Amino acid sequence: MSDIPSELKYASSHEWARLEDDGSIVVGITDHAQGLLGDVVYVELPEIDSDIGAGDEIAVVESVKAASDIYAPISGTIIEINDTLEDAPETVNTDCYGDGWMFRIQPSNETDYQDLMDAEAYQESIADE
């Protein structure tokens, strides 16, 4: 069974989002997603200062099994990327909710975050996969 922290919000495309004290949103992929991918060997992250819309393809994760697009769970501007993933992409597998985070967004629409699923709804959404 996948680890699904209750303090996070989730997108149906398997990204998690965490609201920070400064109002920014940190994003990564869920334990369920990294488990499906297998061993991550490469992560292509978005450009800092990119304006993105909720649902946009903005990053790519490559594993020994497949390449998978990562989608923006909210609209906003990319303000930071986790460049340590360039040299250590496997961190996505070992600590997807911690050091394996991917990017930080300054939201342009406050309600986008609230519209994401809570942990219980995300658990139900993956139960049939």
N, CA, C and O atoms as CSV, one atom per row, in Angstrom:
chain,resi,resn,atom,element,x,y,z
A,1,MET,N,N,0.837,-1.190,0.000
A,1,MET,CA,C,0.000,0.000,0.000
A,1,MET,C,C,0.878,1.248,0.000
A,1,MET,O,O,1.912,1.279,0.666
A,2,SER,N,N,0.480,2.253,-0.727
A,2,SER,CA,C,1.251,3.480,-0.874
A,2,SER,C,C,1.142,4.351,0.370
A,2,SER,O,O,0.127,4.356,1.067
A,3,ASP,N,N,2.213,5.085,0.624
A,3,ASP,CA,C,2.245,6.077,1.686
A,3,ASP,C,C,1.558,7.334,1.161
A,3,ASP,O,O,1.936,7.849,0.109
A,4,ILE,N,N,0.541,7.837,1.888
A,4,ILE,CA,C,-0.205,9.017,1.458
A,4,ILE,C,C,-0.341,9.961,2.657
A,4,ILE,O,O,-1.309,9.865,3.412
A,5,PRO,N,N,0.629,10.877,2.837
A,5,PRO,CA,C,0.565,11.788,3.983
A,5,PRO,C,C,-0.710,12.638,3.974
A,5,PRO,O,O,-1.090,13.192,2.943
A,6,SER,N,N,-1.356,12.732,5.125
A,6,SER,CA,C,-2.638,13.424,5.217
A,6,SER,C,C,-2.519,14.937,5.118
A,6,SER,O,O,-3.505,15.609,4.814
A,7,GLU,N,N,-1.329,15.494,5.368
A,7,GLU,CA,C,-1.181,16.951,5.341
A,7,GLU,C,C,-0.995,17.517,3.927
A,7,GLU,O,O,-0.961,18.735,3.750
A,8,LEU,N,N,-0.877,16.655,2.938
A,8,LEU,CA,C,-0.667,17.089,1.560
A,8,LEU,C,C,-1.965,17.074,0.765
A,8,LEU,O,O,-2.956,16.473,1.179
A,9,LYS,N,N,-1.944,17.746,-0.384
A,9,LYS,CA,C,-3.030,17.696,-1.353
A,9,LYS,C,C,-2.520,16.916,-2.569
A,9,LYS,O,O,-1.311,16.799,-2.770
A,10,TYR,N,N,-3.436,16.385,-3.375
A,10,TYR,CA,C,-3.054,15.487,-4.464
A,10,TYR,C,C,-3.814,15.788,-5.745
A,10,TYR,O,O,-4.973,16.204,-5.720
A,11,ALA,N,N,-3.126,15.566,-6.880
A,11,ALA,CA,C,-3.751,15.670,-8.191
A,11,ALA,C,C,-4.027,14.261,-8.701
A,11,ALA,O,O,-3.335,13.317,-8.320
A,12,SER,N,N,-5.021,14.116,-9.548
A,12,SER,CA,C,-5.350,12.796,-10.093
A,12,SER,C,C,-4.216,12.239,-10.951
A,12,SER,O,O,-4.161,11.035,-11.204
A,13,SER,N,N,-3.317,13.107,-11.396
A,13,SER,CA,C,-2.168,12.683,-12.203
A,13,SER,C,C,-0.971,12.284,-11.332
A,13,SER,O,O,0.137,12.117,-11.841
A,14,HIS,N,N,-1.193,12.132,-10.021
A,14,HIS,CA,C,-0.231,11.577,-9.058
A,14,HIS,C,C,0.859,12.534,-8.608
A,14,HIS,O,O,1.950,12.098,-8.242
A,15,GLU,N,N,0.580,13.840,-8.631
A,15,GLU,CA,C,1.481,14.799,-8.020
A,15,GLU,C,C,0.938,15.157,-6.637
A,15,GLU,O,O,-0.274,15.181,-6.421
A,16,TRP,N,N,1.844,15.433,-5.710
A,16,TRP,CA,C,1.432,15.948,-4.405
A,16,TRP,C,C,1.802,17.427,-4.331
A,16,TRP,O,O,2.700,17.887,-5.037
A,17,ALA,N,N,1.106,18.164,-3.472
A,17,ALA,CA,C,1.350,19.593,-3.293
A,17,ALA,C,C,1.298,19.916,-1.803
A,17,ALA,O,O,0.421,19.456,-1.072
A,18,ARG,N,N,2.277,20.730,-1.378
A,18,ARG,CA,C,2.335,21.137,0.033
A,18,ARG,C,C,2.394,22.659,0.108
A,18,ARG,O,O,3.278,23.282,-0.481
A,19,LEU,N,N,1.451,23.253,0.833
A,19,LEU,CA,C,1.406,24.700,1.044
A,19,LEU,C,C,2.456,25.085,2.078
A,19,LEU,O,O,2.472,24.563,3.193
A,20,GLU,N,N,3.329,26.006,1.691
A,20,GLU,CA,C,4.381,26.488,2.586
A,20,GLU,C,C,3.910,27.743,3.320
A,20,GLU,O,O,2.912,28.351,2.935
A,21,ASP,N,N,4.625,28.129,4.372
A,21,ASP,CA,C,4.257,29.302,5.164
A,21,ASP,C,C,4.254,30.586,4.339
A,21,ASP,O,O,3.496,31.508,4.638
A,22,ASP,N,N,5.095,30.657,3.300
A,22,ASP,CA,C,5.173,31.866,2.477
A,22,ASP,C,C,4.122,31.904,1.367
A,22,ASP,O,O,4.110,32.829,0.554
A,23,GLY,N,N,3.239,30.900,1.331
A,23,GLY,CA,C,2.182,30.866,0.331
A,23,GLY,C,C,2.554,30.122,-0.944
A,23,GLY,O,O,1.708,29.915,-1.814
A,24,SER,N,N,3.827,29.715,-1.060
A,24,SER,CA,C,4.237,28.943,-2.232
A,24,SER,C,C,3.817,27.484,-2.054
A,24,SER,O,O,3.467,27.048,-0.957
A,25,ILE,N,N,3.860,26.747,-3.155
A,25,ILE,CA,C,3.445,25.352,-3.154
A,25,ILE,C,C,4.616,24.491,-3.632
A,25,ILE,O,O,5.128,24.698,-4.732
A,26,VAL,N,N,5.037,23.537,-2.817
A,26,VAL,CA,C,6.075,22.583,-3.204
A,26,VAL,C,C,5.376,21.379,-3.828
A,26,VAL,O,O,4.347,20.925,-3.327
A,27,VAL,N,N,5.943,20.856,-4.935
A,27,VAL,CA,C,5.312,19.780,-5.694
A,27,VAL,C,C,6.305,18.643,-5.920
A,27,VAL,O,O,7.496,18.867,-6.136
A,28,GLY,N,N,5.786,17.425,-5.866
A,28,GLY,CA,C,6.550,16.229,-6.206
A,28,GLY,C,C,5.591,15.169,-6.710
A,28,GLY,O,O,4.408,15.438,-6.917
A,29,ILE,N,N,6.104,13.959,-6.909
A,29,ILE,CA,C,5.211,12.871,-7.295
A,29,ILE,C,C,4.983,11.967,-6.099
A,29,ILE,O,O,5.816,11.883,-5.197
A,30,THR,N,N,3.854,11.297,-6.104
A,30,THR,CA,C,3.458,10.478,-4.965
A,30,THR,C,C,4.245,9.172,-4.879
A,30,THR,O,O,4.892,8.747,-5.836
A,31,ASP,N,N,4.168,8.561,-3.722
A,31,ASP,CA,C,4.778,7.256,-3.510
A,31,ASP,C,C,4.190,6.241,-4.484
A,31,ASP,O,O,4.907,5.384,-5.001
A,32,HIS,N,N,2.909,6.335,-4.729
A,32,HIS,CA,C,2.241,5.445,-5.682
A,32,HIS,C,C,2.863,5.604,-7.064
A,32,HIS,O,O,3.159,4.615,-7.735
A,33,ALA,N,N,3.061,6.848,-7.488
A,33,ALA,CA,C,3.624,7.116,-8.819
A,33,ALA,C,C,5.054,6.607,-8.937
A,33,ALA,O,O,5.398,5.955,-9.923
A,34,GLN,N,N,5.888,6.895,-7.946
A,34,GLN,CA,C,7.283,6.451,-8.035
A,34,GLN,C,C,7.355,4.937,-8.004
A,34,GLN,O,O,8.241,4.350,-8.624
A,35,GLY,N,N,6.441,4.296,-7.295
A,35,GLY,CA,C,6.403,2.834,-7.264
A,35,GLY,C,C,6.046,2.241,-8.619
A,35,GLY,O,O,6.614,1.229,-9.030
A,36,LEU,N,N,5.098,2.877,-9.315
A,36,LEU,CA,C,4.727,2.419,-10.654
A,36,LEU,C,C,5.867,2.618,-11.649
A,36,LEU,O,O,6.078,1.791,-12.536
A,37,LEU,N,N,6.600,3.722,-11.494
A,37,LEU,CA,C,7.691,4.025,-12.412
A,37,LEU,C,C,8.872,3.077,-12.250
A,37,LEU,O,O,9.516,2.709,-13.233
A,38,GLY,N,N,9.154,2.686,-11.026
A,38,GLY,CA,C,10.360,1.904,-10.773
A,38,GLY,C,C,11.545,2.838,-10.575
A,38,GLY,O,O,11.362,4.007,-10.235
A,39,ASP,N,N,12.744,2.337,-10.781
A,39,ASP,CA,C,13.953,3.100,-10.505
A,39,ASP,C,C,14.077,4.323,-11.413
A,39,ASP,O,O,14.220,4.194,-12.629
A,40,VAL,N,N,14.020,5.515,-10.806
A,40,VAL,CA,C,14.126,6.764,-11.557
A,40,VAL,C,C,15.597,7.010,-11.909
A,40,VAL,O,O,16.476,6.952,-11.050
A,41,VAL,N,N,15.838,7.288,-13.196
A,41,VAL,CA,C,17.216,7.490,-13.664
A,41,VAL,C,C,17.461,8.909,-14.186
A,41,VAL,O,O,18.611,9.296,-14.391
A,42,TYR,N,N,16.400,9.687,-14.403
A,42,TYR,CA,C,16.562,11.041,-14.927
A,42,TYR,C,C,15.314,11.849,-14.630
A,42,TYR,O,O,14.198,11.338,-14.717
A,43,VAL,N,N,15.508,13.115,-14.279
A,43,VAL,CA,C,14.394,14.030,-14.042
A,43,VAL,C,C,14.665,15.319,-14.814
A,43,VAL,O,O,15.706,15.950,-14.631
A,44,GLU,N,N,13.728,15.705,-15.676
A,44,GLU,CA,C,13.809,16.983,-16.391
A,44,GLU,C,C,12.831,17.929,-15.729
A,44,GLU,O,O,11.623,17.694,-15.739
A,45,LEU,N,N,13.354,19.002,-15.152
A,45,LEU,CA,C,12.536,19.938,-14.388
A,45,LEU,C,C,12.214,21.180,-15.210
A,45,LEU,O,O,12.900,21.471,-16.190
A,46,PRO,N,N,11.169,21.918,-14.814
A,46,PRO,CA,C,10.793,23.131,-15.556
A,46,PRO,C,C,11.798,24.256,-15.337
A,46,PRO,O,O,12.628,24.197,-14.430
A,47,GLU,N,N,11.712,25.271,-16.174
A,47,GLU,CA,C,12.561,26.455,-16.045
A,47,GLU,C,C,12.013,27.367,-14.944
A,47,GLU,O,O,10.802,27.553,-14.827
A,48,ILE,N,N,12.913,27.930,-14.145
A,48,ILE,CA,C,12.515,28.920,-13.147
A,48,ILE,C,C,11.947,30.133,-13.881
A,48,ILE,O,O,12.425,30.499,-14.954
A,49,ASP,N,N,10.936,30.744,-13.299
A,49,ASP,CA,C,10.196,31.897,-13.839
A,49,ASP,C,C,9.224,31.520,-14.953
A,49,ASP,O,O,8.631,32.408,-15.566
A,50,SER,N,N,9.043,30.222,-15.233
A,50,SER,CA,C,8.041,29.790,-16.214
A,50,SER,C,C,6.651,29.997,-15.629
A,50,SER,O,O,6.390,29.641,-14.480
A,51,ASP,N,N,5.763,30.574,-16.431
A,51,ASP,CA,C,4.358,30.679,-16.037
A,51,ASP,C,C,3.652,29.423,-16.536
A,51,ASP,O,O,3.769,29.053,-17.704
A,52,ILE,N,N,2.923,28.777,-15.641
A,52,ILE,CA,C,2.287,27.508,-15.969
A,52,ILE,C,C,0.812,27.522,-15.587
A,52,ILE,O,O,0.388,28.270,-14.706
A,53,GLY,N,N,0.048,26.687,-16.263
A,53,GLY,CA,C,-1.358,26.530,-15.943
A,53,GLY,C,C,-1.595,25.178,-15.288
A,53,GLY,O,O,-0.855,24.226,-15.535
A,54,ALA,N,N,-2.611,25.093,-14.465
A,54,ALA,CA,C,-2.958,23.815,-13.840
A,54,ALA,C,C,-3.212,22.789,-14.936
A,54,ALA,O,O,-3.979,23.039,-15.866
A,55,GLY,N,N,-2.563,21.631,-14.824
A,55,GLY,CA,C,-2.722,20.569,-15.803
A,55,GLY,C,C,-1.692,20.585,-16.914
A,55,GLY,O,O,-1.642,19.653,-17.717
A,56,ASP,N,N,-0.853,21.637,-16.981
A,56,ASP,CA,C,0.194,21.696,-18.007
A,56,ASP,C,C,1.259,20.634,-17.761
A,56,ASP,O,O,1.608,20.349,-16.615
A,57,GLU,N,N,1.774,20.048,-18.843
A,57,GLU,CA,C,2.935,19.156,-18.746
A,57,GLU,C,C,4.150,20.048,-18.508
A,57,GLU,O,O,4.462,20.905,-19.335
A,58,ILE,N,N,4.842,19.850,-17.373
A,58,ILE,CA,C,5.943,20.760,-17.080
A,58,ILE,C,C,7.255,20.079,-16.717
A,58,ILE,O,O,8.279,20.750,-16.585
A,59,ALA,N,N,7.244,18.783,-16.557
A,59,ALA,CA,C,8.475,18.064,-16.220
A,59,ALA,C,C,8.348,16.635,-16.743
A,59,ALA,O,O,7.268,16.188,-17.128
A,60,VAL,N,N,9.485,15.933,-16.745
A,60,VAL,CA,C,9.505,14.539,-17.186
A,60,VAL,C,C,10.357,13.731,-16.206
A,60,VAL,O,O,11.431,14.161,-15.785
A,61,VAL,N,N,9.851,12.561,-15.861
A,61,VAL,CA,C,10.616,11.620,-15.050
A,61,VAL,C,C,10.848,10.379,-15.899
A,61,VAL,O,O,9.909,9.798,-16.444
A,62,GLU,N,N,12.114,9.980,-16.004
A,62,GLU,CA,C,12.444,8.766,-16.743
A,62,GLU,C,C,12.913,7.710,-15.759
A,62,GLU,O,O,13.696,7.977,-14.848
A,63,SER,N,N,12.410,6.501,-15.973
A,63,SER,CA,C,12.812,5.381,-15.132
A,63,SER,C,C,13.315,4.260,-16.027
A,63,SER,O,O,13.333,4.380,-17.252
A,64,VAL,N,N,13.720,3.175,-15.395
A,64,VAL,CA,C,14.162,2.031,-16.191
A,64,VAL,C,C,13.000,1.431,-16.968
A,64,VAL,O,O,13.215,0.706,-17.940
A,65,LYS,N,N,11.772,1.724,-16.552
A,65,LYS,CA,C,10.583,1.191,-17.221
A,65,LYS,C,C,10.029,2.100,-18.309
A,65,LYS,O,O,9.645,1.628,-19.379
A,66,ALA,N,N,9.985,3.420,-18.035
A,66,ALA,CA,C,9.271,4.327,-18.936
A,66,ALA,C,C,9.612,5.778,-18.624
A,66,ALA,O,O,10.253,6.083,-17.618
A,67,ALA,N,N,9.171,6.660,-19.508
A,67,ALA,CA,C,9.219,8.099,-19.245
A,67,ALA,C,C,7.788,8.542,-18.946
A,67,ALA,O,O,6.837,8.064,-19.563
A,68,SER,N,N,7.653,9.448,-18.003
A,68,SER,CA,C,6.325,9.891,-17.600
A,68,SER,C,C,6.307,11.404,-17.448
A,68,SER,O,O,7.208,11.988,-16.844
A,69,ASP,N,N,5.277,12.034,-17.999
A,69,ASP,CA,C,5.116,13.476,-17.846
A,69,ASP,C,C,4.647,13.806,-16.441
A,69,ASP,O,O,3.900,13.049,-15.822
A,70,ILE,N,N,5.102,14.953,-15.951
A,70,ILE,CA,C,4.655,15.485,-14.674
A,70,ILE,C,C,3.837,16.732,-14.993
A,70,ILE,O,O,4.242,17.559,-15.810
A,71,TYR,N,N,2.696,16.858,-14.348
A,71,TYR,CA,C,1.760,17.940,-14.623
A,71,TYR,C,C,1.717,18.922,-13.458
A,71,TYR,O,O,1.903,18.546,-12.300
A,72,ALA,N,N,1.472,20.175,-13.784
A,72,ALA,CA,C,1.324,21.200,-12.753
A,72,ALA,C,C,-0.013,21.011,-12.053
A,72,ALA,O,O,-1.053,21.031,-12.712
A,73,PRO,N,N,-0.015,20.827,-10.739
A,73,PRO,CA,C,-1.291,20.675,-10.038
A,73,PRO,C,C,-2.038,21.994,-9.874
A,73,PRO,O,O,-3.247,22.009,-9.641
A,74,ILE,N,N,-1.305,23.106,-9.999
A,74,ILE,CA,C,-1.912,24.432,-9.856
A,74,ILE,C,C,-1.302,25.376,-10.882
A,74,ILE,O,O,-0.266,25.075,-11.476
A,75,SER,N,N,-1.951,26.523,-11.088
A,75,SER,CA,C,-1.415,27.574,-11.961
A,75,SER,C,C,-0.499,28.485,-11.159
A,75,SER,O,O,-0.694,28.691,-9.961
A,76,GLY,N,N,0.508,29.028,-11.844
A,76,GLY,CA,C,1.404,29.958,-11.171
A,76,GLY,C,C,2.725,30.093,-11.894
A,76,GLY,O,O,2.825,29.854,-13.098
A,77,THR,N,N,3.742,30.480,-11.135
A,77,THR,CA,C,5.089,30.691,-11.661
A,77,THR,C,C,6.063,29.781,-10.910
A,77,THR,O,O,6.029,29.694,-9.682
A,78,ILE,N,N,6.925,29.109,-11.661
A,78,ILE,CA,C,7.962,28.275,-11.041
A,78,ILE,C,C,8.978,29.209,-10.389
A,78,ILE,O,O,9.573,30.051,-11.062
A,79,ILE,N,N,9.175,29.063,-9.082
A,79,ILE,CA,C,10.117,29.939,-8.382
A,79,ILE,C,C,11.362,29.201,-7.897
A,79,ILE,O,O,12.348,29.833,-7.519
A,80,GLU,N,N,11.324,27.881,-7.907
A,80,GLU,CA,C,12.486,27.103,-7.474
A,80,GLU,C,C,12.370,25.698,-8.031
A,80,GLU,O,O,11.271,25.164,-8.174
A,81,ILE,N,N,13.522,25.099,-8.346
A,81,ILE,CA,C,13.551,23.691,-8.725
A,81,ILE,C,C,14.523,22.972,-7.814
A,81,ILE,O,O,15.423,23.586,-7.241
A,82,ASN,N,N,14.342,21.683,-7.684
A,82,ASN,CA,C,15.227,20.861,-6.858
A,82,ASN,C,C,16.357,20.345,-7.746
A,82,ASN,O,O,16.295,19.225,-8.254
A,83,ASP,N,N,17.389,21.172,-7.930
A,83,ASP,CA,C,18.458,20.800,-8.846
A,83,ASP,C,C,19.329,19.649,-8.344
A,83,ASP,O,O,20.158,19.137,-9.096
A,84,THR,N,N,19.159,19.235,-7.091
A,84,THR,CA,C,19.902,18.059,-6.619
A,84,THR,C,C,19.438,16.792,-7.332
A,84,THR,O,O,20.149,15.787,-7.340
A,85,LEU,N,N,18.236,16.837,-7.936
A,85,LEU,CA,C,17.736,15.665,-8.656
A,85,LEU,C,C,18.513,15.410,-9.946
A,85,LEU,O,O,18.462,14.306,-10.489
A,86,GLU,N,N,19.237,16.429,-10.445
A,86,GLU,CA,C,20.058,16.233,-11.645
A,86,GLU,C,C,21.117,15.163,-11.395
A,86,GLU,O,O,21.344,14.294,-12.237
A,87,ASP,N,N,21.763,15.232,-10.233
A,87,ASP,CA,C,22.821,14.281,-9.896
A,87,ASP,C,C,22.313,13.070,-9.120
A,87,ASP,O,O,22.988,12.042,-9.064
A,88,ALA,N,N,21.145,13.181,-8.529
A,88,ALA,CA,C,20.610,12.089,-7.707
A,88,ALA,C,C,19.121,11.882,-7.968
A,88,ALA,O,O,18.311,12.058,-7.059
A,89,PRO,N,N,18.740,11.506,-9.207
A,89,PRO,CA,C,17.313,11.335,-9.518
A,89,PRO,C,C,16.647,10.230,-8.696
A,89,PRO,O,O,15.430,10.238,-8.511
A,90,GLU,N,N,17.433,9.296,-8.211
A,90,GLU,CA,C,16.885,8.199,-7.408
A,90,GLU,C,C,16.283,8.680,-6.091
A,90,GLU,O,O,15.575,7.927,-5.423
A,91,THR,N,N,16.559,9.927,-5.713
A,91,THR,CA,C,15.965,10.500,-4.504
A,91,THR,C,C,14.444,10.503,-4.606
A,91,THR,O,O,13.756,10.428,-3.587
A,92,VAL,N,N,13.916,10.588,-5.815
A,92,VAL,CA,C,12.468,10.521,-6.023
A,92,VAL,C,C,11.935,9.185,-5.504
A,92,VAL,O,O,10.827,9.130,-4.969
A,93,ASN,N,N,12.711,8.112,-5.656
A,93,ASN,CA,C,12.293,6.798,-5.161
A,93,ASN,C,C,12.457,6.667,-3.651
A,93,ASN,O,O,11.604,6.091,-2.976
A,94,THR,N,N,13.549,7.200,-3.127
A,94,THR,CA,C,13.866,6.971,-1.719
A,94,THR,C,C,13.190,7.937,-0.758
A,94,THR,O,O,12.998,7.607,0.413
A,95,ASP,N,N,12.822,9.136,-1.237
A,95,ASP,CA,C,12.233,10.140,-0.349
A,95,ASP,C,C,11.327,11.075,-1.145
A,95,ASP,O,O,11.565,12.282,-1.195
A,96,CYS,N,N,10.286,10.517,-1.768
A,96,CYS,CA,C,9.451,11.311,-2.689
A,96,CYS,C,C,8.739,12.475,-2.014
A,96,CYS,O,O,8.433,13.465,-2.679
A,97,TYR,N,N,8.463,12.386,-0.706
A,97,TYR,CA,C,7.756,13.462,-0.014
A,97,TYR,C,C,8.706,14.421,0.706
A,97,TYR,O,O,8.269,15.420,1.277
A,98,GLY,N,N,9.988,14.119,0.678
A,98,GLY,CA,C,10.976,14.965,1.348
A,98,GLY,C,C,11.975,15.513,0.358
A,98,GLY,O,O,11.656,16.406,-0.427
A,99,ASP,N,N,13.199,14.976,0.392
A,99,ASP,CA,C,14.270,15.468,-0.472
A,99,ASP,C,C,13.999,15.239,-1.961
A,99,ASP,O,O,14.680,15.824,-2.803
A,100,GLY,N,N,13.022,14.402,-2.296
A,100,GLY,CA,C,12.698,14.126,-3.689
A,100,GLY,C,C,11.666,15.067,-4.297
A,100,GLY,O,O,11.139,14.791,-5.375
A,101,TRP,N,N,11.369,16.188,-3.614
A,101,TRP,CA,C,10.451,17.187,-4.177
A,101,TRP,C,C,11.020,17.676,-5.503
A,101,TRP,O,O,12.224,17.569,-5.737
A,102,MET,N,N,10.169,18.210,-6.369
A,102,MET,CA,C,10.628,18.583,-7.708
A,102,MET,C,C,10.721,20.084,-7.953
A,102,MET,O,O,11.742,20.564,-8.447
A,103,PHE,N,N,9.667,20.835,-7.614
A,103,PHE,CA,C,9.690,22.274,-7.879
A,103,PHE,C,C,8.742,22.987,-6.942
A,103,PHE,O,O,7.894,22.378,-6.290
A,104,ARG,N,N,8.914,24.324,-6.894
A,104,ARG,CA,C,8.071,25.180,-6.051
A,104,ARG,C,C,7.376,26.181,-6.963
A,104,ARG,O,O,7.997,26.767,-7.850
A,105,ILE,N,N,6.077,26.370,-6.733
A,105,ILE,CA,C,5.253,27.275,-7.538
A,105,ILE,C,C,4.717,28.398,-6.655
A,105,ILE,O,O,4.276,28.166,-5.530
A,106,GLN,N,N,4.764,29.624,-7.187
A,106,GLN,CA,C,4.038,30.730,-6.564
A,106,GLN,C,C,2.677,30.761,-7.248
A,106,GLN,O,O,2.586,31.119,-8.423
A,107,PRO,N,N,1.609,30.387,-6.526
A,107,PRO,CA,C,0.300,30.247,-7.175
A,107,PRO,C,C,-0.257,31.571,-7.686
A,107,PRO,O,O,-0.072,32.622,-7.072
A,108,SER,N,N,-0.951,31.495,-8.834
A,108,SER,CA,C,-1.623,32.674,-9.379
A,108,SER,C,C,-3.111,32.638,-9.046
A,108,SER,O,O,-3.810,33.638,-9.205
A,109,ASN,N,N,-3.594,31.489,-8.585
A,109,ASN,CA,C,-5.002,31.341,-8.256
A,109,ASN,C,C,-5.099,30.566,-6.939
A,109,ASN,O,O,-4.820,29.367,-6.898
A,110,GLU,N,N,-5.487,31.240,-5.885
A,110,GLU,CA,C,-5.526,30.640,-4.545
A,110,GLU,C,C,-6.421,29.402,-4.462
A,110,GLU,O,O,-6.159,28.499,-3.668
A,111,THR,N,N,-7.467,29.359,-5.272
A,111,THR,CA,C,-8.404,28.236,-5.159
A,111,THR,C,C,-7.885,26.952,-5.789
A,111,THR,O,O,-8.392,25.876,-5.469
A,112,ASP,N,N,-6.878,27.025,-6.685
A,112,ASP,CA,C,-6.335,25.814,-7.305
A,112,ASP,C,C,-5.910,24.795,-6.248
A,112,ASP,O,O,-6.213,23.607,-6.356
A,113,TYR,N,N,-5.203,25.280,-5.224
A,113,TYR,CA,C,-4.708,24.380,-4.176
A,113,TYR,C,C,-5.865,23.736,-3.426
A,113,TYR,O,O,-5.853,22.533,-3.166
A,114,GLN,N,N,-6.860,24.538,-3.081
A,114,GLN,CA,C,-8.006,24.018,-2.332
A,114,GLN,C,C,-8.800,22.999,-3.143
A,114,GLN,O,O,-9.453,22.126,-2.571
A,115,ASP,N,N,-8.751,23.102,-4.472
A,115,ASP,CA,C,-9.490,22.195,-5.339
A,115,ASP,C,C,-8.839,20.818,-5.494
A,115,ASP,O,O,-9.463,19.897,-6.020
A,116,LEU,N,N,-7.582,20.672,-5.038
A,116,LEU,CA,C,-6.907,19.370,-5.131
A,116,LEU,C,C,-7.522,18.382,-4.141
A,116,LEU,O,O,-8.209,18.778,-3.199
A,117,MET,N,N,-7.269,17.099,-4.365
A,117,MET,CA,C,-7.817,16.054,-3.494
A,117,MET,C,C,-7.087,16.007,-2.157
A,117,MET,O,O,-5.896,16.305,-2.074
A,118,ASP,N,N,-7.818,15.628,-1.118
A,118,ASP,CA,C,-7.159,15.334,0.148
A,118,ASP,C,C,-6.672,13.886,0.112
A,118,ASP,O,O,-6.924,13.168,-0.856
A,119,ALA,N,N,-5.985,13.463,1.153
A,119,ALA,CA,C,-5.373,12.129,1.170
A,119,ALA,C,C,-6.412,11.020,1.002
A,119,ALA,O,O,-6.168,10.041,0.297
A,120,GLU,N,N,-7.552,11.171,1.639
A,120,GLU,CA,C,-8.593,10.141,1.553
A,120,GLU,C,C,-9.127,10.002,0.127
A,120,GLU,O,O,-9.297,8.891,-0.376
A,121,ALA,N,N,-9.387,11.134,-0.514
A,121,ALA,CA,C,-9.887,11.098,-1.894
A,121,ALA,C,C,-8.835,10.521,-2.832
A,121,ALA,O,O,-9.167,9.774,-3.753
A,122,TYR,N,N,-7.560,10.864,-2.605
A,122,TYR,CA,C,-6.494,10.320,-3.458
A,122,TYR,C,C,-6.394,8.805,-3.267
A,122,TYR,O,O,-6.234,8.064,-4.237
A,123,GLN,N,N,-6.488,8.350,-2.027
A,123,GLN,CA,C,-6.442,6.903,-1.754
A,123,GLN,C,C,-7.554,6.187,-2.509
A,123,GLN,O,O,-7.330,5.128,-3.095
A,124,GLU,N,N,-8.739,6.759,-2.493
A,124,GLU,CA,C,-9.866,6.151,-3.212
A,124,GLU,C,C,-9.604,6.149,-4.713
A,124,GLU,O,O,-9.984,5.205,-5.407
A,125,SER,N,N,-8.955,7.205,-5.223
A,125,SER,CA,C,-8.725,7.304,-6.669
A,125,SER,C,C,-7.728,6.269,-7.172
A,125,SER,O,O,-7.786,5.872,-8.336
A,126,ILE,N,N,-6.812,5.824,-6.311
A,126,ILE,CA,C,-5.811,4.839,-6.747
A,126,ILE,C,C,-6.167,3.410,-6.335
A,126,ILE,O,O,-5.461,2.465,-6.686
A,127,ALA,N,N,-7.238,3.260,-5.605
A,127,ALA,CA,C,-7.606,1.947,-5.072
A,127,ALA,C,C,-7.847,0.922,-6.181
A,127,ALA,O,O,-7.597,-0.268,-5.990
A,128,ASP,N,N,-8.328,1.375,-7.327
A,128,ASP,CA,C,-8.655,0.456,-8.418
A,128,ASP,C,C,-7.518,0.246,-9.407
A,128,ASP,O,O,-7.649,-0.539,-10.347
A,129,GLU,N,N,-6.390,0.950,-9.201
A,129,GLU,CA,C,-5.273,0.828,-10.153
A,129,GLU,C,C,-4.471,-0.434,-9.911
A,129,GLU,O,O,-3.498,-0.692,-10.620
